[in-house]
Amino acid sequence: MMHPKWKISSRIYKKIKEDLYNSMSSFHYFYLLFSFEEGAM
């Protein structure tokens, strides 16, 4: 049986992990876009 508090914190941890992943992938996307623009110059 899991602790209710632990359940909440694990859910928050999962949310943070997903947010971090999303921001990293969007940063990667912008980086690729920027390099492409630089290369096209």
N, CA, C and O atoms as a MOPAC input file, in Angstrom:
PM7 MOZYME 1SCF
protein

 N      0.83800 1    -1.20700 1     0.00000 1
 C      0.00000 1     0.00000 1     0.00000 1
 C      0.87600 1     1.26100 1     0.00000 1
 O      1.72300 1     1.44700 1     0.87400 1
 N      0.65100 1     2.11900 1    -1.00000 1
 C      1.45400 1     3.33000 1    -1.09800 1
 C      0.89100 1     4.45300 1    -0.24600 1
 O     -0.31600 1     4.55400 1    -0.02900 1
 N      1.78900 1     5.28500 1     0.22400 1
 C      1.43100 1     6.47400 1     0.98800 1
 C      0.73800 1     7.47900 1     0.07400 1
 O      1.19500 1     7.68000 1    -1.05200 1
 N     -0.34700 1     8.12000 1     0.51100 1
 C     -0.98800 1     9.13700 1    -0.32300 1
 C     -0.02400 1    10.28400 1    -0.65700 1
 O     -0.01400 1    10.80100 1    -1.77500 1
 N      0.78300 1    10.66700 1     0.34000 1
 C      1.73500 1    11.75500 1     0.13100 1
 C      2.76400 1    11.36300 1    -0.92600 1
 O      3.11300 1    12.16600 1    -1.79100 1
 N      3.24200 1    10.13500 1    -0.84800 1
 C      4.22400 1     9.65400 1    -1.80800 1
 C      3.61900 1     9.62100 1    -3.21200 1
 O      4.29300 1     9.91500 1    -4.19900 1
 N      2.33200 1     9.25800 1    -3.28200 1
 C      1.64500 1     9.19900 1    -4.56000 1
 C      1.59800 1    10.59300 1    -5.20300 1
 O      1.84300 1    10.74900 1    -6.39900 1
 N      1.28000 1    11.59000 1    -4.38700 1
 C      1.21700 1    12.96800 1    -4.87600 1
 C      2.59300 1    13.43300 1    -5.34600 1
 O      2.72200 1    14.01500 1    -6.42400 1
 N      3.61900 1    13.17700 1    -4.53500 1
 C      4.95400 1    13.63900 1    -4.89900 1
 C      5.46900 1    12.92900 1    -6.14700 1
 O      6.17300 1    13.53200 1    -6.95700 1
 N      5.12600 1    11.66500 1    -6.30600 1
 C      5.57200 1    10.95400 1    -7.51000 1
 C      4.86400 1    11.51200 1    -8.74700 1
 O      5.43500 1    11.54800 1    -9.83700 1
 N      3.61800 1    11.94600 1    -8.56400 1
 C      2.87800 1    12.54500 1    -9.66700 1
 C      3.50000 1    13.88700 1   -10.04800 1
 O      3.62400 1    14.21100 1   -11.23000 1
 N      3.88900 1    14.66400 1    -9.03600 1
 C      4.55300 1    15.94400 1    -9.28800 1
 C      5.89600 1    15.70800 1    -9.97400 1
 O      6.26300 1    16.41900 1   -10.90900 1
 N      6.61500 1    14.70800 1    -9.49800 1
 C      7.91300 1    14.36400 1   -10.09500 1
 C      7.74600 1    14.00800 1   -11.57100 1
 O      8.53600 1    14.42800 1   -12.41600 1
 N      6.70100 1    13.22400 1   -11.87100 1
 C      6.42800 1    12.82800 1   -13.24300 1
 C      6.11600 1    14.04800 1   -14.09900 1
 O      6.57400 1    14.16200 1   -15.23600 1
 N      5.32300 1    14.96300 1   -13.52900 1
 C      4.96300 1    16.18800 1   -14.24100 1
 C      6.19300 1    17.02400 1   -14.54100 1
 O      6.35800 1    17.52800 1   -15.65200 1
 N      7.05900 1    17.16900 1   -13.53800 1
 C      8.28800 1    17.94300 1   -13.72100 1
 C      9.17000 1    17.30200 1   -14.79000 1
 O      9.75100 1    17.98900 1   -15.63000 1
 N      9.25800 1    15.97600 1   -14.74100 1
 C     10.07000 1    15.25800 1   -15.71000 1
 C      9.53100 1    15.47900 1   -17.12600 1
 O     10.30400 1    15.69500 1   -18.06000 1
 N      8.20400 1    15.42600 1   -17.28200 1
 C      7.60800 1    15.65000 1   -18.60100 1
 C      7.84000 1    17.08200 1   -19.06900 1
 O      8.15600 1    17.31400 1   -20.23600 1
 N      7.68400 1    18.05000 1   -18.15100 1
 C      7.91300 1    19.45200 1   -18.50400 1
 C      9.35600 1    19.67400 1   -18.93600 1
 O      9.63000 1    20.37400 1   -19.91100 1
 N     10.27200 1    19.06600 1   -18.19200 1
 C     11.68300 1    19.20200 1   -18.51300 1
 C     11.96000 1    18.60100 1   -19.89000 1
 O     12.67800 1    19.19300 1   -20.69600 1
 N     11.39800 1    17.44100 1   -20.15600 1
 C     11.57500 1    16.78900 1   -21.44600 1
 C     11.03000 1    17.65700 1   -22.58300 1
 O     11.66100 1    17.80300 1   -23.63000 1
 N      9.82700 1    18.23700 1   -22.35000 1
 C      9.21700 1    19.08500 1   -23.37100 1
 C     10.05600 1    20.32800 1   -23.63500 1
 O     10.26100 1    20.69900 1   -24.79100 1
 N     10.54000 1    20.97000 1   -22.58900 1
 C     11.33700 1    22.17800 1   -22.76800 1
 C     12.66400 1    21.84500 1   -23.44900 1
 O     13.15800 1    22.62100 1   -24.26800 1
 N     13.23900 1    20.69000 1   -23.10800 1
 C     14.49500 1    20.29000 1   -23.74500 1
 C     14.29100 1    20.00800 1   -25.22600 1
 O     15.12400 1    20.39100 1   -26.04700 1
 N     13.19700 1    19.34400 1   -25.57800 1
 C     12.96000 1    19.02900 1   -26.98100 1
 C     12.63700 1    20.30200 1   -27.76700 1
 O     13.03600 1    20.42100 1   -28.92600 1
 N     11.92000 1    21.25800 1   -27.15800 1
 C     11.61800 1    22.50500 1   -27.86200 1
 C     12.89900 1    23.32600 1   -28.02800 1
 O     13.09700 1    23.97300 1   -29.05600 1
 N     13.77100 1    23.29500 1   -27.00900 1
 C     15.05900 1    23.97700 1   -27.11300 1
 C     15.87300 1    23.36200 1   -28.25300 1
 O     16.49000 1    24.08000 1   -29.04000 1
 N     15.87200 1    22.04900 1   -28.33600 1
 C     16.58800 1    21.33700 1   -29.39300 1
 C     16.03300 1    21.73600 1   -30.76600 1
 O     16.78500 1    21.93200 1   -31.72100 1
 N     14.71400 1    21.84900 1   -30.84300 1
 C     14.06200 1    22.23800 1   -32.09100 1
 C     14.49300 1    23.64600 1   -32.50800 1
 O     14.82900 1    23.88700 1   -33.66700 1
 N     14.47600 1    24.57900 1   -31.53400 1
 C     14.88000 1    25.94800 1   -31.84500 1
 C     16.35900 1    26.00900 1   -32.22100 1
 O     16.75900 1    26.78500 1   -33.08800 1
 N     17.15600 1    25.18800 1   -31.56400 1
 C     18.58500 1    25.14800 1   -31.87200 1
 C     18.79900 1    24.68100 1   -33.31500 1
 O     19.61100 1    25.24800 1   -34.04700 1
 N     18.06300 1    23.64200 1   -33.71300 1
 C     18.17200 1    23.14300 1   -35.08800 1
 C     17.72100 1    24.20800 1   -36.07600 1
 O     18.36100 1    24.41800 1   -37.10600 1
 N     16.62100 1    24.87900 1   -35.76100 1
 C     16.08900 1    25.93000 1   -36.61300 1
 C     17.11300 1    27.05000 1   -36.76400 1
 O     17.34900 1    27.54600 1   -37.86500 1
 N     17.71700 1    27.44100 1   -35.64300 1
 C     18.71000 1    28.51200 1   -35.63700 1
 C     19.92900 1    28.12500 1   -36.45900 1
 O     20.42500 1    28.93700 1   -37.24000 1
 N     20.42100 1    26.89900 1   -36.29700 1
 C     21.59300 1    26.45100 1   -37.05100 1
 C     21.27400 1    26.40500 1   -38.54100 1
 O     22.12100 1    26.71700 1   -39.37800 1
 N     20.05300 1    26.01500 1   -38.85900 1
 C     19.65400 1    25.96600 1   -40.26200 1
 C     19.65400 1    27.37500 1   -40.84900 1
 O     20.13500 1    27.58400 1   -41.96300 1
 N     19.11900 1    28.33900 1   -40.10600 1
 C     19.10200 1    29.74000 1   -40.54700 1
 C     20.53100 1    30.24300 1   -40.74300 1
 O     20.83200 1    30.92000 1   -41.72600 1
 N     21.39900 1    29.90700 1   -39.80100 1
 C     22.79800 1    30.33000 1   -39.88100 1
 C     23.48200 1    29.71100 1   -41.09000 1
 O     24.26600 1    30.37000 1   -41.77300 1
 N     23.18200 1    28.44000 1   -41.35300 1
 C     23.78400 1    27.74900 1   -42.48100 1
 C     23.27800 1    28.27600 1   -43.81900 1
 O     23.99900 1    28.24700 1   -44.81600 1
 N     22.03200 1    28.75900 1   -43.83700 1
 C     21.43800 1    29.25800 1   -45.07500 1
 C     21.99700 1    30.62300 1   -45.46900 1
 O     21.89200 1    31.02200 1   -46.62800 1
 N     22.58700 1    31.33700 1   -44.51800 1
 C     23.14500 1    32.66800 1   -44.78500 1
 C     24.26000 1    32.60600 1   -45.82600 1
 O     24.84100 1    33.63500 1   -46.17000 1

